[in-house]
Each structure stands twice: as structure tokens, then as C-alpha cells.
Amino acid sequence: MIALRRRNGYPIFVNSDLIETVETVDDGSTVVTLTSGNTLVVSDPPENVREAIVEFRRRIAGH
């Protein structure tokens, strides 16, 4: 799981295997769409979401 922050600053933990898309919207927020169709609006920029996923996968792969 990766840690992200909702727009109100509260942390949320997300199963990165369920992330389908990550995109920036007009107001500068990041929308994370899950394979279930649910969406999460977070304050983390897309690049940070990607880095969190990469770091998580490295950690579980033991690298």
C-alpha cells in the first residue's frame, strides 16, 4: 500500500495494484482512478504518486 494525502490533508493508504490511472485536473488536484471505478482526489502530484508506487514495488521485491 502507498500513502497519499487527501485534499484536506488527511492521509489515505491505497493498494497500488488497484490504480488504473493518475491524472491532474484543472484545479491542480490529482485524481486517482481505481480498477473498481472509484476515484480518489488527492493533493499529491502525479509524479509523487508514481514514485510512491515505484518505491513500494522495490521494497516488496527486496531491492
Order of alpha helices (4+ residues) and beta strands (2+ residues): beta-beta-beta-beta-beta-alpha
